[in-house]
Amino acid sequence: MSLEAINVKGYTTPRTFSGFQIPIPLQSMAIRRYCEDRGLVFNHHVVENITPDTYFVLERITREAHLYQAIAMCSVGMLPTDSQHRTALLSLCLDQDTSVHFLFEQTVVTSQSDIHAVNELISLTNLVSGSPSRLGNFQYLSKYSS
């Protein structure tokens, strides 16, 4: 990536993730503030459809990842539960030189090893909690939603 401004596309969802259902405006505000704090350019957000276990919007923005330098979302809990699907989407972003930022986990995916770390985090969290819906550090959201 160059020294030019980094354009970030926000990804939000109306569905429950990480044990919470966070209103779209709060997710968007958290992403916007995250970008402002890091000198990134927030390029509005897209909203996933409400149909469970579908990722049409996420799949579209990962196919179009070359249009921005980063995608930001609140949590890794917003990714597909299927690890192969999740890995394919994250890899597609990397193939287009697009990083993926997860606010709650304070994690940025910029390499295949980062994808592996995200998959490990999700696996360990699911193992500990016994449920894929309980994930994340929500102190971060409160910082960016005030």
N, C-alpha and C positions, 0 to 999 in steps of 0.2 A: 504494500500500500504506500501511496505517496504521502507527502506532507500536507496535501490538500485536506479540506474538511472531510471528516468521515460521516457519510450519510447513514443513518440508522432507521430501519423499518421496524416499527413496533408490531408485535403479535399479541393479541388478547383473545380471551375466550369467555363466553357466557357460562361455560360448564364449571362444575366443581373440579378443582385440582388441589392436590396437597392437603385435602381435608377441608378446604374453604371454597366458598363461592364469592369471589371478589367482584364487585361491580366493574363493568368495562371502564367507566370514567376514572376510577381509582387505579386500575391497572395502567391506563394510559398516562395518568399523572405521574405515577411512579417511574415509568419508562422515560417520560419527558425530563423529570428531575435528574434521573440517573445520567441522561445524556448531557444536560446542562452542567452537572458537577464534573464531568469528564471532558468537556469541550467538544462533544459530539453533536452532530446536527440531527435532531429528531425529525424524521420524515413521516409524520402522521402514523397511524396504526391501522391494522386490518383486524377484523373480527372473525373468528372461526364460527362455523355454523353450530347450532345447538345439538345436532344429532350425535348421540354418544358413539364413541369409537370410530369417528370419521375425522379426517384431517385434510379436507379438500383445500382449505385456505392455506394451511401450512405447507402443503405440497406445492401449491401454486407459487407462494413466495420463495420457496427453496429453488424451484425451477427458474425463477426470475431473479435469483440472488445477485446476478451480475449487475443489476440496476442500482444496488446499494453496496456499501462496504461492510455492513453489519446488520444483523437481526437481533432484536432484544425482546425478551419475554420475562415474565415474573419468575417462573420456576421451571426446573427440569420436569416437574410433575405435569406440565402442559404437553410434553412430548408423548408420542405413541407409546403404549405399554409394551408392544412387541419390539424386542431389542433389534431385530434385523431391520424393521421399518425405521426405527429411530436412528440407527447407525447409517442407513442409506440416506436419509434426509440430511443429517449433519454432514456426511461426507460430500453430498452434492453441494452444500454451501462452501465447504473448503475447496472443492474443485473449481469454484468460481471466485476464489480469494475473498470470501465473505466469512467473517467471524460471527459467532452466535453467543450472545450475552444472556446469562441467567442471573437476575437481580438478587433473589432471595439467597441463593447459594454463593453469590459473589464469585461466579465462575465465568470465564470466557473460553470458548472453544476455538482454538486456532490451529490445532493439529490432530492427527489420528490418535495420539496418546491422550489428548484431552477428551476425545470421544470415548475412549476406553475408560477414563476416569469418571465420566458422567454415567456410563453404563454400570460401572462398579458402585457408584454412589446410589443409584436407583436400586440395584440388586441388594445392597446392604440395608438400605432403608426399608425395602419390602420385607426382607428377612427379619429385621428387628421389629417392625410394626405389624407384620402379618397382613398388611394391606397396601396396595399401590397408591391409595389416595391420601396417605399421611406422609408428607414430605415437606421439608423446607425450614428456613429460618425466617420467621415472620416479623422479627424485630426490624428487619430491613425495610419492609413495607411501611411500617409506622413512621420511620424516618422520612420517607419520601411522600407520604400522603398528608402531611400537615402543612 
